């Protein structure tokens, strides 16, 4: 069976494979240490390399559509036996020389920075943060979309299984925050922070008979569900903070089981523990 891919087809193929690894690396959306195994962490490296390669090819396709010779180092003898295509960095500069304002200086710097990260992944020691690499990944997908539209006016061939992840990248390129290892858009983060603040007011539970018992904070010495994580792996409460409502990792101080399942608590309430002078 024969297979022939032109520059654009090849670029689409690299993009789709990058999105495939993006999905693999996004398991549980966990960015805290210990929440992802080595294999999952490596997916980011592979996906990023493939994504930068797809961008390099769309840049060369943009040059080729101006003239075939522009994708070669030596434009005076482009089709000789020892001819070489231009490097990533040179393709960016040549594109800027031929198409003024095709991309901005800021976009150029970002693209070259990503190319340098790709080179480090391949040729040097590798060290990266999952939050930083995901932000760059999503921004790079957005950049690819912009360049592809300007260069071809054609639709990007996204595999059906990748359509969600492609749209997810475009969305996160514009609105993406990580708080306590979890991902949010701006509106979601504001709601989440308010929920955390509100739940700190509820320091006691009460049972069916109206008896009160203390809530156990995350990491408390009585917290048998504590897993030595900086934040609760279910609700992201930090150490010495009350869990969010319905968190499966909150322990019950009355029976010593999981509060969400034990049935001891009918509700939660705030009890002012401050002692007034009048009470003494």
N, C-alpha and C positions, 0 to 999 in steps of 0.2 A: 504494500500500500504506500503510495506516494503522498507527501505532504508539502505544500508550498505556502509560506507565509510572507506577505510583504511587510514593510516597516510598520504600517498601521495595525495589521492583524497581529503582528508580533507584540506590539505595544499593548494591545487589548488583552492578549494572553497573559503577559506579565502582570497587568493590572488585576485581572481576575484571580490569578494565583496569589497576589498580594492580599486581596480581600479575603481569600480562603484562609490565609494565615492570621489575618486580622480577627476573624471569627474564632479561630482556635486560641488565640492569645487572650481573648476577652472572657474566658470562662469565669463566671461569678463576678466579673468586674472588680476583682479584689486587687488593691494596690498596696496593701500592708504586707510587710515582711512575714513570711510563713504561710501566706494564704494562696500561694501558687507554687507548684513544683517546678523543677528545673526545665522539664520539657516544655511546659507552658511559657516560661520566661523566654526560652529560645525561639518561640514562634514569632516574637516581636522582631528579633534580629533578622530572621529569614524574610518575614513579610516586608520589612523596611527595605531590604536589599532589592527585592523584586519590584517594589513600588518605584524606587529611584530608577531602576532599569527601564520601567515602563515610561517614565517621564523623559529619560534620555532619548528613547526611540520616538516619542511624539515630537520632541524638539527637532530631531533629524528629519522626520517626515515633513515638518513645517518647512525646513530648508529645502528638501527635495522637491516640494511642490513649487518652489521658486525656480529651482534648476537642479537637475541631478548632480551636477558637479559640486554643489555646495556641501555635500555630505562627506567629501573627501578632503584630506589634508592638502594635497597638491591639486588645485583646481585647473592647472595648466596641463596636467597629465593624469586625469582622474581614473582612467580605466586601464592603466598599465598593470603588469603582473605584480608589482610590488606596492601598489597603491593601498593606502590605509584610510579608513574613515576617521573623522575628527573625534577628539575626546569630548567628554561631557562638558568640561569647562569651555572648550573652544566652540562648541556648538552654541552655548549660551551667548558668548561674545559675538560670534558671527551673526547670530540671529538679531542681536541688538544693532549691529552694524547695517544689516540689510533692512530691518523693519524697525524703524525708530518708534519708541513708545509702545512696542508690542508687549513688553512687560516693564514694570516700574523698577527703579533701583532697589527698592525694598524687596520686591519679588525676586529679583536677580540674586541678591545677597542670601535670601532664604533658600533658594534652589541650590546655590553653590555650597551653602552650609550643609544641606542634606546630602549632597554628593560627597562631601568630605567625611560625613558620618558613615556613609555607605563604604567608602574606601577603608576607613578604620575598622569597620566590621569584618572586612575581607582580609586586610593585610596587617592589622595591628592588634594589640590587646583590646578586648571589648569590655566596656563598662557603660551602663546606661540605666536610667530611671524609667520605670514603666509609664509614669504620668507624663514625663517630658517627651518620651518617644511616641506616645499615643497622640499627644497634641500635635507634634510634627507630622505624624502619619496622616491625621485628618486634614491638616492644613495642606499637605502635599496632594492629597486626593482632590481637594478643592482647586488647587493650582493646576493640576492635570486637567480638570474639567474646563477651566477657563481657557487654557492653551489649546485644548482639543477643539473647543467651539470656535475660537478665533482662526485656527489653522484649517479646519476641515468643513465646518458648518454641518457635519454629519453627527449622527447619534452614536454614542459610545456603546460598543457591544458588551453589555454586562450579562454574565451568566444569570439565569433565573434565580439560582440559589444564592447569588451574591447581591441581588437588587436591594434587599433590606440593609445590608452592611455598607453598600455604596451610599445610600441615602443617609444612613446613620453617620458616616464620616463627614458628609457635607453639612449635616446639622451640627455636629460637634465641632466642626471647624469654626463655627460662628458663636457657639454657646456651650462651653464645656468647663466645668469646675470639678475639682476633686477635694473632698472634705472628709477627713478621717478614713481615707482609703476608699471611699465610695464616690460614685460619679453622679453628678447632678447638672441640670441646666440652672440658670440663675434663679428662676422662679421656684423650682423645686428646692434649691438650697435655702432660700429664705424661709420657706414653709418648714423645712426640716430643722433649722436652727431654732425657730420659734417653738416647735414641738419639744425639742430638748429642754429649752428654758422652762416651758410650761410644766413639764413632767417633774422638774425638781421641786415644785411646790407640794407634790403629793408624797409626803414622807411616811404615811401610815396606810395600812389596809384595814378593812373591817369585815367581819364575818356575818353570817345570817342572823346571829343573836345580837349584833351591834357591838361586839367586842373588838377592840383595836389591837393591832400588832404591827411592829415596825417593818418597813420595807428594807431589803438588803441591797446595799449599793454594789456596783460592779467592782470586783476585786477585794471586797470585804473579807475578813478572815473566816466568816461564816458562809461565804459564797463557794459552795462545793462545785458549781458549774464553771468557775473561773478557769480559763485555758491559757493563761500567761500571754495573752495578747494585749497590746497597748489599748485597743478598743474592743468592745464586745463584738464578736464575729456575726451577731445577728442584728443588733440595733445600733451599733457604733457608739454606745455610751462609753465615756472614758473612765479611767480609774477614779473611784470615790464619787461617782455620779450615778443617779438612779437610772434604771433602764427605761426605755420607751414602753408605752402601753402594749401589751400582748407579746412582749419579747419572750421567746422560749428559753432564754438563758437566765432569767431572773429566778432566784431561789426563794422559797417561802420560809420565813423565820418561825412560822408556827409549827409546820410539820417536817420541814427539811427536804421537801420535794420541789419539783418545778411548779412555780406559782401558777402558770397558765393552765396546768392540768390537774393540780391537787384539789381544787374546789374550795379551798379555805377562804379565799377572798371574794366577797360579794362586790366590793368596790374599793376605791382609793380616796383618801381625804388628806387635807392639810391640817396638822395640829401644831399650834404655836407652842414651841417648847421653852420660850423665854419666860423667865420668872419675874414677875412684877414685885416691886417693893411692898405693895398692898397685900401680897399673898404671904409675906413672911410674918 
